[in-house]
Amino acid sequence: MYTVYILQDDENRLYKGLTNNLSRRIQEHRRGKTKSTRNLKNVKVVYKELHNNLETARRRELYLKTAAGRRFIKTKIKTSDQIFMSQ
């Protein structure tokens, strides 16, 4: 099982990622082990999707990084402070 996820920090900056172990990956982000999120403070998961295979998950992660994907994220995050989970 693979998880496509989005992190948000205190300054509302977003990071989109993909992992097969979300709890481990979040800890790596919080400990500064990931270069691209090292400067993000107090990250929290604001969105996640579960996928059965790596190819599908990777395509979805790449989509979320496009302009259309960013618009999709913006509408999801604005509608609620809850973590969105999609399968």
PDB file of N, CA, C and O in Angstrom:
ATOM      1  N   MET A   1       0.854  -1.177   0.000  1.00  0.00           N
ATOM      2  CA  MET A   1       0.000   0.000   0.000  1.00  0.00           C
ATOM      3  C   MET A   1       0.900   1.240   0.000  1.00  0.00           C
ATOM      4  O   MET A   1       1.880   1.308   0.742  1.00  0.00           O
ATOM      5  N   TYR A   2       0.557   2.204  -0.831  1.00  0.00           N
ATOM      6  CA  TYR A   2       1.328   3.445  -0.943  1.00  0.00           C
ATOM      7  C   TYR A   2       0.432   4.622  -0.586  1.00  0.00           C
ATOM      8  O   TYR A   2      -0.764   4.617  -0.877  1.00  0.00           O
ATOM      9  N   THR A   3       1.019   5.623   0.043  1.00  0.00           N
ATOM     10  CA  THR A   3       0.286   6.808   0.452  1.00  0.00           C
ATOM     11  C   THR A   3       0.859   8.031  -0.244  1.00  0.00           C
ATOM     12  O   THR A   3       2.058   8.298  -0.173  1.00  0.00           O
ATOM     13  N   VAL A   4      -0.003   8.758  -0.909  1.00  0.00           N
ATOM     14  CA  VAL A   4       0.337  10.075  -1.440  1.00  0.00           C
ATOM     15  C   VAL A   4      -0.164  11.048  -0.387  1.00  0.00           C
ATOM     16  O   VAL A   4      -1.316  10.963   0.038  1.00  0.00           O
ATOM     17  N   TYR A   5       0.688  11.970   0.039  1.00  0.00           N
ATOM     18  CA  TYR A   5       0.324  12.836   1.146  1.00  0.00           C
ATOM     19  C   TYR A   5       0.745  14.273   0.888  1.00  0.00           C
ATOM     20  O   TYR A   5       1.605  14.554   0.053  1.00  0.00           O
ATOM     21  N   ILE A   6       0.110  15.179   1.633  1.00  0.00           N
ATOM     22  CA  ILE A   6       0.461  16.589   1.561  1.00  0.00           C
ATOM     23  C   ILE A   6       0.673  17.075   2.987  1.00  0.00           C
ATOM     24  O   ILE A   6      -0.160  16.868   3.869  1.00  0.00           O
ATOM     25  N   LEU A   7       1.807  17.723   3.185  1.00  0.00           N
ATOM     26  CA  LEU A   7       2.132  18.339   4.470  1.00  0.00           C
ATOM     27  C   LEU A   7       1.922  19.841   4.365  1.00  0.00           C
ATOM     28  O   LEU A   7       2.074  20.431   3.295  1.00  0.00           O
ATOM     29  N   GLN A   8       1.571  20.450   5.489  1.00  0.00           N
ATOM     30  CA  GLN A   8       1.443  21.903   5.554  1.00  0.00           C
ATOM     31  C   GLN A   8       2.179  22.365   6.796  1.00  0.00           C
ATOM     32  O   GLN A   8       2.111  21.717   7.840  1.00  0.00           O
ATOM     33  N   ASP A   9       2.888  23.493   6.686  1.00  0.00           N
ATOM     34  CA  ASP A   9       3.614  24.012   7.843  1.00  0.00           C
ATOM     35  C   ASP A   9       2.896  25.235   8.418  1.00  0.00           C
ATOM     36  O   ASP A   9       1.810  25.598   7.966  1.00  0.00           O
ATOM     37  N   ASP A  10       3.515  25.866   9.421  1.00  0.00           N
ATOM     38  CA  ASP A  10       2.927  27.025  10.094  1.00  0.00           C
ATOM     39  C   ASP A  10       2.680  28.204   9.161  1.00  0.00           C
ATOM     40  O   ASP A  10       1.790  29.018   9.409  1.00  0.00           O
ATOM     41  N   GLU A  11       3.458  28.298   8.096  1.00  0.00           N
ATOM     42  CA  GLU A  11       3.322  29.403   7.143  1.00  0.00           C
ATOM     43  C   GLU A  11       2.475  29.007   5.930  1.00  0.00           C
ATOM     44  O   GLU A  11       2.479  29.688   4.905  1.00  0.00           O
ATOM     45  N   ASN A  12       1.754  27.899   6.066  1.00  0.00           N
ATOM     46  CA  ASN A  12       0.860  27.376   5.023  1.00  0.00           C
ATOM     47  C   ASN A  12       1.579  26.934   3.753  1.00  0.00           C
ATOM     48  O   ASN A  12       0.958  26.847   2.693  1.00  0.00           O
ATOM     49  N   ARG A  13       2.864  26.658   3.844  1.00  0.00           N
ATOM     50  CA  ARG A  13       3.587  26.086   2.702  1.00  0.00           C
ATOM     51  C   ARG A  13       3.235  24.608   2.628  1.00  0.00           C
ATOM     52  O   ARG A  13       3.027  23.955   3.650  1.00  0.00           O
ATOM     53  N   LEU A  14       3.170  24.087   1.400  1.00  0.00           N
ATOM     54  CA  LEU A  14       2.769  22.698   1.180  1.00  0.00           C
ATOM     55  C   LEU A  14       3.911  21.879   0.611  1.00  0.00           C
ATOM     56  O   LEU A  14       4.759  22.386  -0.125  1.00  0.00           O
ATOM     57  N   TYR A  15       3.917  20.606   0.964  1.00  0.00           N
ATOM     58  CA  TYR A  15       4.858  19.633   0.415  1.00  0.00           C
ATOM     59  C   TYR A  15       4.046  18.410   0.023  1.00  0.00           C
ATOM     60  O   TYR A  15       3.243  17.915   0.813  1.00  0.00           O
ATOM     61  N   LYS A  16       4.254  17.922  -1.195  1.00  0.00           N
ATOM     62  CA  LYS A  16       3.562  16.721  -1.663  1.00  0.00           C
ATOM     63  C   LYS A  16       4.560  15.578  -1.737  1.00  0.00           C
ATOM     64  O   LYS A  16       5.670  15.747  -2.241  1.00  0.00           O
ATOM     65  N   GLY A  17       4.164  14.417  -1.236  1.00  0.00           N
ATOM     66  CA  GLY A  17       5.075  13.286  -1.229  1.00  0.00           C
ATOM     67  C   GLY A  17       4.376  11.952  -1.390  1.00  0.00           C
ATOM     68  O   GLY A  17       3.151  11.866  -1.476  1.00  0.00           O
ATOM     69  N   LEU A  18       5.196  10.917  -1.428  1.00  0.00           N
ATOM     70  CA  LEU A  18       4.744   9.543  -1.647  1.00  0.00           C
ATOM     71  C   LEU A  18       5.583   8.627  -0.776  1.00  0.00           C
ATOM     72  O   LEU A  18       6.802   8.782  -0.702  1.00  0.00           O
ATOM     73  N   THR A  19       4.942   7.674  -0.116  1.00  0.00           N
ATOM     74  CA  THR A  19       5.669   6.747   0.748  1.00  0.00           C
ATOM     75  C   THR A  19       4.896   5.444   0.903  1.00  0.00           C
ATOM     76  O   THR A  19       3.702   5.374   0.608  1.00  0.00           O
ATOM     77  N   ASN A  20       5.592   4.422   1.367  1.00  0.00           N
ATOM     78  CA  ASN A  20       4.920   3.174   1.720  1.00  0.00           C
ATOM     79  C   ASN A  20       4.807   3.023   3.242  1.00  0.00           C
ATOM     80  O   ASN A  20       4.290   2.019   3.733  1.00  0.00           O
ATOM     81  N   ASN A  21       5.296   4.032   3.989  1.00  0.00           N
ATOM     82  CA  ASN A  21       5.208   4.030   5.447  1.00  0.00           C
ATOM     83  C   ASN A  21       5.065   5.476   5.916  1.00  0.00           C
ATOM     84  O   ASN A  21       6.064   6.156   6.154  1.00  0.00           O
ATOM     85  N   LEU A  22       3.833   5.942   6.047  1.00  0.00           N
ATOM     86  CA  LEU A  22       3.582   7.354   6.334  1.00  0.00           C
ATOM     87  C   LEU A  22       4.129   7.796   7.686  1.00  0.00           C
ATOM     88  O   LEU A  22       4.732   8.866   7.775  1.00  0.00           O
ATOM     89  N   SER A  23       3.939   7.020   8.724  1.00  0.00           N
ATOM     90  CA  SER A  23       4.411   7.448  10.052  1.00  0.00           C
ATOM     91  C   SER A  23       5.932   7.614  10.080  1.00  0.00           C
ATOM     92  O   SER A  23       6.437   8.571  10.666  1.00  0.00           O
ATOM     93  N   ARG A  24       6.662   6.694   9.455  1.00  0.00           N
ATOM     94  CA  ARG A  24       8.123   6.818   9.384  1.00  0.00           C
ATOM     95  C   ARG A  24       8.518   8.056   8.595  1.00  0.00           C
ATOM     96  O   ARG A  24       9.415   8.799   8.992  1.00  0.00           O
ATOM     97  N   ARG A  25       7.842   8.267   7.480  1.00  0.00           N
ATOM     98  CA  ARG A  25       8.182   9.391   6.612  1.00  0.00           C
ATOM     99  C   ARG A  25       7.909  10.730   7.290  1.00  0.00           C
ATOM    100  O   ARG A  25       8.693  11.666   7.132  1.00  0.00           O
ATOM    101  N   ILE A  26       6.825  10.838   8.034  1.00  0.00           N
ATOM    102  CA  ILE A  26       6.519  12.074   8.757  1.00  0.00           C
ATOM    103  C   ILE A  26       7.615  12.366   9.771  1.00  0.00           C
ATOM    104  O   ILE A  26       8.048  13.509   9.910  1.00  0.00           O
ATOM    105  N   GLN A  27       8.063  11.335  10.481  1.00  0.00           N
ATOM    106  CA  GLN A  27       9.150  11.528  11.448  1.00  0.00           C
ATOM    107  C   GLN A  27      10.420  12.010  10.760  1.00  0.00           C
ATOM    108  O   GLN A  27      11.123  12.868  11.293  1.00  0.00           O
ATOM    109  N   GLU A  28      10.721  11.471   9.589  1.00  0.00           N
ATOM    110  CA  GLU A  28      11.894  11.923   8.835  1.00  0.00           C
ATOM    111  C   GLU A  28      11.765  13.404   8.475  1.00  0.00           C
ATOM    112  O   GLU A  28      12.734  14.158   8.568  1.00  0.00           O
ATOM    113  N   HIS A  29      10.579  13.809   8.069  1.00  0.00           N
ATOM    114  CA  HIS A  29      10.361  15.223   7.750  1.00  0.00           C
ATOM    115  C   HIS A  29      10.567  16.082   8.989  1.00  0.00           C
ATOM    116  O   HIS A  29      11.244  17.108   8.928  1.00  0.00           O
ATOM    117  N   ARG A  30       9.995  15.675  10.097  1.00  0.00           N
ATOM    118  CA  ARG A  30      10.072  16.472  11.332  1.00  0.00           C
ATOM    119  C   ARG A  30      11.483  16.532  11.903  1.00  0.00           C
ATOM    120  O   ARG A  30      11.836  17.502  12.574  1.00  0.00           O
ATOM    121  N   ARG A  31      12.282  15.521  11.650  1.00  0.00           N
ATOM    122  CA  ARG A  31      13.666  15.495  12.154  1.00  0.00           C
ATOM    123  C   ARG A  31      14.653  16.177  11.215  1.00  0.00           C
ATOM    124  O   ARG A  31      15.849  16.231  11.502  1.00  0.00           O
ATOM    125  N   GLY A  32      14.160  16.695  10.099  1.00  0.00           N
ATOM    126  CA  GLY A  32      15.019  17.393   9.161  1.00  0.00           C
ATOM    127  C   GLY A  32      15.840  16.486   8.271  1.00  0.00           C
ATOM    128  O   GLY A  32      16.855  16.914   7.721  1.00  0.00           O
ATOM    129  N   LYS A  33      15.421  15.246   8.120  1.00  0.00           N
ATOM    130  CA  LYS A  33      16.171  14.282   7.304  1.00  0.00           C
ATOM    131  C   LYS A  33      15.888  14.444   5.809  1.00  0.00           C
ATOM    132  O   LYS A  33      16.577  13.854   4.977  1.00  0.00           O
ATOM    133  N   THR A  34      14.878  15.241   5.472  1.00  0.00           N
ATOM    134  CA  THR A  34      14.513  15.462   4.084  1.00  0.00           C
ATOM    135  C   THR A  34      14.906  16.883   3.695  1.00  0.00           C
ATOM    136  O   THR A  34      14.403  17.851   4.266  1.00  0.00           O
ATOM    137  N   LYS A  35      15.793  17.001   2.736  1.00  0.00           N
ATOM    138  CA  LYS A  35      16.329  18.299   2.350  1.00  0.00           C
ATOM    139  C   LYS A  35      15.236  19.292   1.959  1.00  0.00           C
ATOM    140  O   LYS A  35      15.290  20.457   2.355  1.00  0.00           O
ATOM    141  N   SER A  36      14.258  18.849   1.197  1.00  0.00           N
ATOM    142  CA  SER A  36      13.227  19.756   0.697  1.00  0.00           C
ATOM    143  C   SER A  36      12.268  20.255   1.775  1.00  0.00           C
ATOM    144  O   SER A  36      11.591  21.261   1.564  1.00  0.00           O
ATOM    145  N   THR A  37      12.192  19.586   2.917  1.00  0.00           N
ATOM    146  CA  THR A  37      11.289  20.037   3.990  1.00  0.00           C
ATOM    147  C   THR A  37      12.041  20.459   5.245  1.00  0.00           C
ATOM    148  O   THR A  37      11.425  20.697   6.285  1.00  0.00           O
ATOM    149  N   ARG A  38      13.326  20.550   5.162  1.00  0.00           N
ATOM    150  CA  ARG A  38      14.142  20.897   6.328  1.00  0.00           C
ATOM    151  C   ARG A  38      13.735  22.237   6.934  1.00  0.00           C
ATOM    152  O   ARG A  38      13.793  22.404   8.153  1.00  0.00           O
ATOM    153  N   ASN A  39      13.324  23.193   6.104  1.00  0.00           N
ATOM    154  CA  ASN A  39      12.977  24.524   6.593  1.00  0.00           C
ATOM    155  C   ASN A  39      11.511  24.685   6.975  1.00  0.00           C
ATOM    156  O   ASN A  39      11.102  25.758   7.420  1.00  0.00           O
ATOM    157  N   LEU A  40      10.728  23.647   6.810  1.00  0.00           N
ATOM    158  CA  LEU A  40       9.327  23.707   7.209  1.00  0.00           C
ATOM    159  C   LEU A  40       9.219  23.424   8.702  1.00  0.00           C
ATOM    160  O   LEU A  40       9.839  22.491   9.212  1.00  0.00           O
ATOM    161  N   LYS A  41       8.433  24.229   9.393  1.00  0.00           N
ATOM    162  CA  LYS A  41       8.283  24.073  10.843  1.00  0.00           C
ATOM    163  C   LYS A  41       6.889  23.566  11.180  1.00  0.00           C
ATOM    164  O   LYS A  41       5.894  24.020  10.615  1.00  0.00           O
ATOM    165  N   ASN A  42       6.832  22.624  12.104  1.00  0.00           N
ATOM    166  CA  ASN A  42       5.565  22.083  12.608  1.00  0.00           C
ATOM    167  C   ASN A  42       4.674  21.567  11.490  1.00  0.00           C
ATOM    168  O   ASN A  42       3.531  22.000  11.345  1.00  0.00           O
ATOM    169  N   VAL A  43       5.197  20.649  10.707  1.00  0.00           N
ATOM    170  CA  VAL A  43       4.415  20.103   9.597  1.00  0.00           C
ATOM    171  C   VAL A  43       3.312  19.186  10.106  1.00  0.00           C
ATOM    172  O   VAL A  43       3.463  18.485  11.107  1.00  0.00           O
ATOM    173  N   LYS A  44       2.203  19.217   9.385  1.00  0.00           N
ATOM    174  CA  LYS A  44       1.095  18.314   9.694  1.00  0.00           C
ATOM    175  C   LYS A  44       0.547  17.790   8.373  1.00  0.00           C
ATOM    176  O   LYS A  44       0.629  18.457   7.342  1.00  0.00           O
ATOM    177  N   VAL A  45      -0.008  16.597   8.421  1.00  0.00           N
ATOM    178  CA  VAL A  45      -0.616  15.994   7.237  1.00  0.00           C
ATOM    179  C   VAL A  45      -1.992  16.633   7.062  1.00  0.00           C
ATOM    180  O   VAL A  45      -2.821  16.598   7.971  1.00  0.00           O
ATOM    181  N   VAL A  46      -2.229  17.219   5.881  1.00  0.00           N
ATOM    182  CA  VAL A  46      -3.528  17.834   5.610  1.00  0.00           C
ATOM    183  C   VAL A  46      -4.318  17.063   4.552  1.00  0.00           C
ATOM    184  O   VAL A  46      -5.498  17.336   4.335  1.00  0.00           O
ATOM    185  N   TYR A  47      -3.672  16.107   3.899  1.00  0.00           N
ATOM    186  CA  TYR A  47      -4.348  15.320   2.874  1.00  0.00           C
ATOM    187  C   TYR A  47      -3.576  14.035   2.643  1.00  0.00           C
ATOM    188  O   TYR A  47      -2.345  14.033   2.667  1.00  0.00           O
ATOM    189  N   LYS A  48      -4.293  12.941   2.419  1.00  0.00           N
ATOM    190  CA  LYS A  48      -3.632  11.691   2.051  1.00  0.00           C
ATOM    191  C   LYS A  48      -4.564  10.814   1.248  1.00  0.00           C
ATOM    192  O   LYS A  48      -5.784  10.853   1.410  1.00  0.00           O
ATOM    193  N   GLU A  49      -3.966  10.024   0.380  1.00  0.00           N
ATOM    194  CA  GLU A  49      -4.678   9.073  -0.451  1.00  0.00           C
ATOM    195  C   GLU A  49      -3.927   7.747  -0.404  1.00  0.00           C
ATOM    196  O   GLU A  49      -2.696   7.723  -0.399  1.00  0.00           O
ATOM    197  N   LEU A  50      -4.661   6.662  -0.371  1.00  0.00           N
ATOM    198  CA  LEU A  50      -4.059   5.340  -0.388  1.00  0.00           C
ATOM    199  C   LEU A  50      -4.181   4.741  -1.782  1.00  0.00           C
ATOM    200  O   LEU A  50      -5.221   4.851  -2.431  1.00  0.00           O
ATOM    201  N   HIS A  51      -3.096   4.104  -2.235  1.00  0.00           N
ATOM    202  CA  HIS A  51      -3.075   3.472  -3.557  1.00  0.00           C
ATOM    203  C   HIS A  51      -2.490   2.071  -3.425  1.00  0.00           C
ATOM    204  O   HIS A  51      -1.615   1.823  -2.596  1.00  0.00           O
ATOM    205  N   ASN A  52      -2.989   1.165  -4.255  1.00  0.00           N
ATOM    206  CA  ASN A  52      -2.538  -0.225  -4.192  1.00  0.00           C
ATOM    207  C   ASN A  52      -1.197  -0.469  -4.859  1.00  0.00           C
ATOM    208  O   ASN A  52      -0.487  -1.406  -4.494  1.00  0.00           O
ATOM    209  N   ASN A  53      -0.839   0.363  -5.835  1.00  0.00           N
ATOM    210  CA  ASN A  53       0.433   0.107  -6.503  1.00  0.00           C
ATOM    211  C   ASN A  53       1.222   1.399  -6.687  1.00  0.00           C
ATOM    212  O   ASN A  53       0.661   2.495  -6.688  1.00  0.00           O
ATOM    213  N   LEU A  54       2.504   1.249  -6.839  1.00  0.00           N
ATOM    214  CA  LEU A  54       3.421   2.376  -6.915  1.00  0.00           C
ATOM    215  C   LEU A  54       3.161   3.241  -8.141  1.00  0.00           C
ATOM    216  O   LEU A  54       3.224   4.467  -8.055  1.00  0.00           O
ATOM    217  N   GLU A  55       2.873   2.629  -9.265  1.00  0.00           N
ATOM    218  CA  GLU A  55       2.664   3.399 -10.498  1.00  0.00           C
ATOM    219  C   GLU A  55       1.489   4.371 -10.373  1.00  0.00           C
ATOM    220  O   GLU A  55       1.601   5.535 -10.756  1.00  0.00           O
ATOM    221  N   THR A  56       0.388   3.902  -9.848  1.00  0.00           N
ATOM    222  CA  THR A  56      -0.787   4.753  -9.657  1.00  0.00           C
ATOM    223  C   THR A  56      -0.494   5.871  -8.664  1.00  0.00           C
ATOM    224  O   THR A  56      -0.864   7.023  -8.889  1.00  0.00           O
ATOM    225  N   ALA A  57       0.165   5.530  -7.580  1.00  0.00           N
ATOM    226  CA  ALA A  57       0.508   6.520  -6.563  1.00  0.00           C
ATOM    227  C   ALA A  57       1.447   7.580  -7.135  1.00  0.00           C
ATOM    228  O   ALA A  57       1.270   8.768  -6.867  1.00  0.00           O
ATOM    229  N   ARG A  58       2.421   7.173  -7.901  1.00  0.00           N
ATOM    230  CA  ARG A  58       3.375   8.121  -8.486  1.00  0.00           C
ATOM    231  C   ARG A  58       2.686   9.070  -9.461  1.00  0.00           C
ATOM    232  O   ARG A  58       2.974  10.266  -9.477  1.00  0.00           O
ATOM    233  N   ARG A  59       1.775   8.535 -10.274  1.00  0.00           N
ATOM    234  CA  ARG A  59       1.031   9.393 -11.203  1.00  0.00           C
ATOM    235  C   ARG A  59       0.201  10.428 -10.439  1.00  0.00           C
ATOM    236  O   ARG A  59       0.112  11.587 -10.844  1.00  0.00           O
ATOM    237  N   ARG A  60      -0.398  10.000  -9.345  1.00  0.00           N
ATOM    238  CA  ARG A  60      -1.217  10.920  -8.547  1.00  0.00           C
ATOM    239  C   ARG A  60      -0.353  11.989  -7.893  1.00  0.00           C
ATOM    240  O   ARG A  60      -0.733  13.160  -7.867  1.00  0.00           O
ATOM    241  N   GLU A  61       0.800  11.603  -7.367  1.00  0.00           N
ATOM    242  CA  GLU A  61       1.715  12.586  -6.769  1.00  0.00           C
ATOM    243  C   GLU A  61       2.131  13.618  -7.820  1.00  0.00           C
ATOM    244  O   GLU A  61       2.134  14.817  -7.542  1.00  0.00           O
ATOM    245  N   LEU A  62       2.475  13.167  -9.001  1.00  0.00           N
ATOM    246  CA  LEU A  62       2.872  14.088 -10.072  1.00  0.00           C
ATOM    247  C   LEU A  62       1.720  15.012 -10.461  1.00  0.00           C
ATOM    248  O   LEU A  62       1.941  16.193 -10.728  1.00  0.00           O
ATOM    249  N   TYR A  63       0.509  14.495 -10.495  1.00  0.00           N
ATOM    250  CA  TYR A  63      -0.658  15.335 -10.786  1.00  0.00           C
ATOM    251  C   TYR A  63      -0.801  16.432  -9.740  1.00  0.00           C
ATOM    252  O   TYR A  63      -1.021  17.589 -10.096  1.00  0.00           O
ATOM    253  N   LEU A  64      -0.680  16.094  -8.457  1.00  0.00           N
ATOM    254  CA  LEU A  64      -0.848  17.073  -7.391  1.00  0.00           C
ATOM    255  C   LEU A  64       0.193  18.189  -7.464  1.00  0.00           C
ATOM    256  O   LEU A  64      -0.008  19.263  -6.898  1.00  0.00           O
ATOM    257  N   LYS A  65       1.292  17.941  -8.153  1.00  0.00           N
ATOM    258  CA  LYS A  65       2.338  18.948  -8.307  1.00  0.00           C
ATOM    259  C   LYS A  65       2.109  19.857  -9.522  1.00  0.00           C
ATOM    260  O   LYS A  65       2.858  20.811  -9.729  1.00  0.00           O
ATOM    261  N   THR A  66       1.085  19.566 -10.320  1.00  0.00           N
ATOM    262  CA  THR A  66       0.757  20.402 -11.475  1.00  0.00           C
ATOM    263  C   THR A  66      -0.143  21.561 -11.033  1.00  0.00           C
ATOM    264  O   THR A  66      -0.607  21.597  -9.893  1.00  0.00           O
ATOM    265  N   ALA A  67      -0.384  22.506 -11.946  1.00  0.00           N
ATOM    266  CA  ALA A  67      -1.276  23.627 -11.638  1.00  0.00           C
ATOM    267  C   ALA A  67      -2.681  23.129 -11.312  1.00  0.00           C
ATOM    268  O   ALA A  67      -3.307  23.613 -10.368  1.00  0.00           O
ATOM    269  N   ALA A  68      -3.178  22.170 -12.083  1.00  0.00           N
ATOM    270  CA  ALA A  68      -4.509  21.620 -11.820  1.00  0.00           C
ATOM    271  C   ALA A  68      -4.551  20.919 -10.464  1.00  0.00           C
ATOM    272  O   ALA A  68      -5.534  21.029  -9.731  1.00  0.00           O
ATOM    273  N   GLY A  69      -3.493  20.207 -10.139  1.00  0.00           N
ATOM    274  CA  GLY A  69      -3.402  19.532  -8.848  1.00  0.00           C
ATOM    275  C   GLY A  69      -3.363  20.515  -7.697  1.00  0.00           C
ATOM    276  O   GLY A  69      -3.978  20.282  -6.656  1.00  0.00           O
ATOM    277  N   ARG A  70      -2.645  21.614  -7.876  1.00  0.00           N
ATOM    278  CA  ARG A  70      -2.586  22.632  -6.820  1.00  0.00           C
ATOM    279  C   ARG A  70      -3.946  23.275  -6.608  1.00  0.00           C
ATOM    280  O   ARG A  70      -4.308  23.590  -5.474  1.00  0.00           O
ATOM    281  N   ARG A  71      -4.709  23.475  -7.683  1.00  0.00           N
ATOM    282  CA  ARG A  71      -6.076  24.006  -7.545  1.00  0.00           C
ATOM    283  C   ARG A  71      -6.952  23.012  -6.785  1.00  0.00           C
ATOM    284  O   ARG A  71      -7.733  23.408  -5.920  1.00  0.00           O
ATOM    285  N   PHE A  72      -6.822  21.721  -7.106  1.00  0.00           N
ATOM    286  CA  PHE A  72      -7.572  20.670  -6.412  1.00  0.00           C
ATOM    287  C   PHE A  72      -7.254  20.702  -4.915  1.00  0.00           C
ATOM    288  O   PHE A  72      -8.154  20.649  -4.077  1.00  0.00           O
ATOM    289  N   ILE A  73      -5.980  20.786  -4.599  1.00  0.00           N
ATOM    290  CA  ILE A  73      -5.548  20.823  -3.196  1.00  0.00           C
ATOM    291  C   ILE A  73      -6.120  22.036  -2.484  1.00  0.00           C
ATOM    292  O   ILE A  73      -6.606  21.932  -1.358  1.00  0.00           O
ATOM    293  N   LYS A  74      -6.063  23.175  -3.136  1.00  0.00           N
ATOM    294  CA  LYS A  74      -6.541  24.416  -2.539  1.00  0.00           C
ATOM    295  C   LYS A  74      -8.012  24.306  -2.147  1.00  0.00           C
ATOM    296  O   LYS A  74      -8.401  24.763  -1.073  1.00  0.00           O
ATOM    297  N   THR A  75      -8.830  23.705  -3.009  1.00  0.00           N
ATOM    298  CA  THR A  75     -10.245  23.574  -2.683  1.00  0.00           C
ATOM    299  C   THR A  75     -10.460  22.581  -1.549  1.00  0.00           C
ATOM    300  O   THR A  75     -11.335  22.786  -0.707  1.00  0.00           O
ATOM    301  N   LYS A  76      -9.679  21.513  -1.515  1.00  0.00           N
ATOM    302  CA  LYS A  76      -9.817  20.519  -0.448  1.00  0.00           C
ATOM    303  C   LYS A  76      -9.401  21.088   0.907  1.00  0.00           C
ATOM    304  O   LYS A  76     -10.086  20.873   1.906  1.00  0.00           O
ATOM    305  N   ILE A  77      -8.304  21.798   0.943  1.00  0.00           N
ATOM    306  CA  ILE A  77      -7.791  22.319   2.212  1.00  0.00           C
ATOM    307  C   ILE A  77      -8.662  23.461   2.723  1.00  0.00           C
ATOM    308  O   ILE A  77      -8.847  23.591   3.933  1.00  0.00           O
ATOM    309  N   LYS A  78      -9.200  24.289   1.836  1.00  0.00           N
ATOM    310  CA  LYS A  78     -10.050  25.406   2.246  1.00  0.00           C
ATOM    311  C   LYS A  78     -11.362  24.952   2.859  1.00  0.00           C
ATOM    312  O   LYS A  78     -11.901  25.634   3.731  1.00  0.00           O
ATOM    313  N   THR A  79     -11.885  23.818   2.423  1.00  0.00           N
ATOM    314  CA  THR A  79     -13.212  23.410   2.854  1.00  0.00           C
ATOM    315  C   THR A  79     -13.259  22.920   4.295  1.00  0.00           C
ATOM    316  O   THR A  79     -14.336  22.867   4.888  1.00  0.00           O
ATOM    317  N   SER A  80     -12.121  22.563   4.867  1.00  0.00           N
ATOM    318  CA  SER A  80     -12.136  22.039   6.225  1.00  0.00           C
ATOM    319  C   SER A  80     -10.728  22.004   6.793  1.00  0.00           C
ATOM    320  O   SER A  80      -9.748  21.984   6.048  1.00  0.00           O
ATOM    321  N   ASP A  81     -10.634  21.996   8.108  1.00  0.00           N
ATOM    322  CA  ASP A  81      -9.340  21.842   8.773  1.00  0.00           C
ATOM    323  C   ASP A  81      -9.026  20.373   9.039  1.00  0.00           C
ATOM    324  O   ASP A  81      -7.975  20.054   9.594  1.00  0.00           O
ATOM    325  N   GLN A  82      -9.928  19.480   8.648  1.00  0.00           N
ATOM    326  CA  GLN A  82      -9.711  18.056   8.873  1.00  0.00           C
ATOM    327  C   GLN A  82      -8.727  17.502   7.863  1.00  0.00           C
ATOM    328  O   GLN A  82      -8.505  18.084   6.801  1.00  0.00           O
ATOM    329  N   ILE A  83      -8.154  16.390   8.205  1.00  0.00           N
ATOM    330  CA  ILE A  83      -7.291  15.673   7.252  1.00  0.00           C
ATOM    331  C   ILE A  83      -8.197  14.957   6.263  1.00  0.00           C
ATOM    332  O   ILE A  83      -9.096  14.215   6.658  1.00  0.00           O
ATOM    333  N   PHE A  84      -7.960  15.181   4.986  1.00  0.00           N
ATOM    334  CA  PHE A  84      -8.741  14.517   3.958  1.00  0.00           C
ATOM    335  C   PHE A  84      -8.065  13.204   3.616  1.00  0.00           C
ATOM    336  O   PHE A  84      -6.846  13.135   3.460  1.00  0.00           O
ATOM    337  N   MET A  85      -8.867  12.176   3.502  1.00  0.00           N
ATOM    338  CA  MET A  85      -8.334  10.869   3.128  1.00  0.00           C
ATOM    339  C   MET A  85      -9.186  10.321   2.011  1.00  0.00           C
ATOM    340  O   MET A  85     -10.410  10.244   2.116  1.00  0.00           O
ATOM    341  N   SER A  86      -8.530   9.949   0.957  1.00  0.00           N
ATOM    342  CA  SER A  86      -9.230   9.407  -0.202  1.00  0.00           C
ATOM    343  C   SER A  86      -8.620   8.076  -0.565  1.00  0.00           C
ATOM    344  O   SER A  86      -7.424   7.872  -0.359  1.00  0.00           O
ATOM    345  N   GLN A  87      -9.399   7.176  -1.094  1.00  0.00           N
ATOM    346  CA  GLN A  87      -8.861   5.879  -1.516  1.00  0.00           C
ATOM    347  C   GLN A  87      -9.110   5.669  -2.971  1.00  0.00           C
ATOM    348  O   GLN A  87      -8.732   4.634  -3.519  1.00  0.00           O
TER     349      GLN A  87
END
